[in-house]
Amino acid sequence: MRRLTLTLLCATYLCLSLIVALTLWRNGGGWGAGVAALVGGLGLCFAFHGLIARALDSTAIKGEIDAVREAHKILLDQVERLDARLTQMAEAVETDLTRSEELSDEVQMLEGLVQRMQQRLDEGGAAPAVIGRPGEPRRSAGLFETVREALAENRVDLYLQPVVALPQRKTVFYESFSRLRDATGRVIMPAEYLTVAEPAGLVTAIDNLLLFRCVQIVRRLAKQDRRIGIFCNVSMASLADEVFFPQFLDLLSANRDLAGALIFEIGQAAFDARGSIEARNMGKLAELGFRFSLDKVVDLDLDLQDLARADVKFVKVGAQGLLDELTEVEGRLVLRSLPDLAAEDFAQLTRRYGIELIAEKVETERQVVDILELEIGFGQGHLFGEPRAIRDQVLAEAGAPPRAVQPTPLRRAAFG
């Protein structure tokens, strides 16, 4: 294309020079003038052609430079994308390695729990003797074998019951419960399996497995960005277990970002009777940011300073038991355990120590009304939801709140 352009330009220059020479010759300039005009015209044309050629060369070079720059830009962009992908792959590999290490630790811990349970089961031998009606020892032996098989086959399920904020009734926590299943899938309730598990020393193993499951469930909730905590029962035997607790503490140390979502629950009697080892291990959990809850409360005359020092942030009180404590003294409603304190000030007093009251075992709307009058901020019970086995759809549910009941004045006559 470039050669054709130059050829056409040369032909054009020659024609222009001939035209000028012929014009001078015909106008009387003679042959000398015509030849001079031809030679001069050709010189000027070729000089002008040189300028045009250089301009074309400059344009071509500029175009090539621009093309090289564009190719360099494209190459640089591809290199940046490749670098970003390599960085992502490196991060993914690092994450997978970290996750693999965590899973390896968890698998080892789970295997240890199962091995220890199996050892306890093997040492348990026959079912513990149970004194009762004729035929009861045989039934106890059968139940013991069922519990043995359920633990050996790892048929221990985790159930969750919602804890709601009042009066909105929005689910903000869950409490976890353990259930065993027999070979047919029938659920064995704690009231049933504890009668043979406690004498055989298997309760600690069940509690430890439940603690492990709670950590796994909290992690799943955290992945879904669910800001919901889980109350998980911890026994003093687990806190004092020299083999289990160090491993469990290491697991929690690697997952201390879950501290705000996992709350360890202890019975009031067990908390009051805790020894130095249990108190020290509770302190180690508190140092990681984990909180505690007190349940099975039978005495409302609480040592709030002691609870605050132990990082107890929640106290669960049976709804009906709390309402039964209400009595009227000198024209005002008080609690029998705290006659010098107005009933509606009890929740405010615990909040001063950073402790929230939770009314549990709420069964009726009337109880909700009375609880709200006492300014208790949380409730738990079958009225708000029964314990349900962990399933994917359960974890995905946000818990649509039922219609809230507005507080009304307490009926003093009901407690007089």
Summary of the structure (lengths in Angstrom):
residues: 416
radius of gyration: 42.8
end to end distance: 111.6
largest distance: 153.0
contacts: 1216
relative contact order: 0.08
helix: 59%
strand: 17%
